[in-house]
């Protein structure tokens, strides 16, 4: 990944240099496998369901390094703020779960330890682009856990009822939405994109990019032609009242799916266990199909999510923390547990060969849904770059999309507004932004 630049004290510093400088004053050290003959304890904060099971596996077989796990809210609803505040207060845990999309925020604020000396030997165990997402240049700040290849989840029984097939193109998707809603005004094919990560993933599939670097400056291109096309498409469905604006995967959404009012969801692999655990009575009535395409015959997919296990600033045992993080993402038993309980698609190449990603699912009607996600992962562009102010982008985009869903604005205008607010936010933080 290209250098990321921060302006400070009248000079231009790469984020990597800034983190190096801050690391010099940090309290991290290499640590040992025990302290005075006692086991080392490493604290870990995460939001994903199922991480605790991998921690339990580790603790059973590693008496010298104990990991204490705490479940915290998802990053966008308070988890990231909790970690950042803990770093500022000098009482952060050693480890935190951070999405690739927000990792740049943590690097830019100096909240992470550079773990290159402990992590470099594991580089070849991971899909290259996930290692790049967890690094800046040759400095490593996290161990990749997963990616978020996308597909379309759909109710097979309701598709049969309305005599529609899984749409192969976005035009087919719009036609199916029209057919469903015309047949039953209380029924909708799906709901609109809810936040920056939804819209970003759809842009990713369409071939656009939101951020990049050129001539040592950040390039911000949120309002690019591909995002504009995606925004206009969903605004068109919204204007015709063919989709709802219900937040995906929340209690109200699950109720509408249960009642047959919502038929499908375009999302990532990790949505599978959320659907099965919240709607057990619909077992056998779901299937997964590839994302609709902008042009017939294409196979492009987007990526929604994916995370790394980072070592937070001030960790007294970064070596042991990195050892656990690497184990969690590469040990066969741990990764198998994460696949089954968390719904990940592994970032470790060995994890992608495990039996757990090659099994039929009773809930999904006997389908091996990972076949679809494997194909999606293979057809996802690896050139996407997340910017350094994604917390701000997420907040602004989520607010705008919510207003658009309520008829108080539009999705295209939200995209333009977030483009402007992002450039302003980056400049206010001293980041160099090009035109």
ABEGO torsion letter per residue (X at the ends): XBBBBBBBGGBBBBAAAAAAAAAAABABBAEBABBGGBBBBBBBBBABBGAAAAAAAAAAABAABBBBBBBBBBAAAGAAAAAAAAAAAGABBABBBBBAAAAAAAAAAGABBBAAAAAAAAAAABBAAAAAAABBEABBABBBABBBBBBBBBBAAAAAAAGBBBBABAAAAAAAAAAAAAABAABBABBBBABAAAAAAAAAAAGBBABBBBGGBBBBAABBAAAAAAAAAAAAAAAAGABBABBBGBAAAAAAAAAGABABBBBBAAAAAAAAAABAAABGABBBBBBBBABBGBABBBBBEEBBBBBBBGBABAAAAAAAAAAAAABAAAAAAAAAAAGBBBABAAAAABAAAABBBAAAGGBBAAAAAAAAAAABBAABBBBAAAAAAAAAAAAAAAAAAAGAEBAAAAAAAAAAAAAAAAAAAGBBBBX
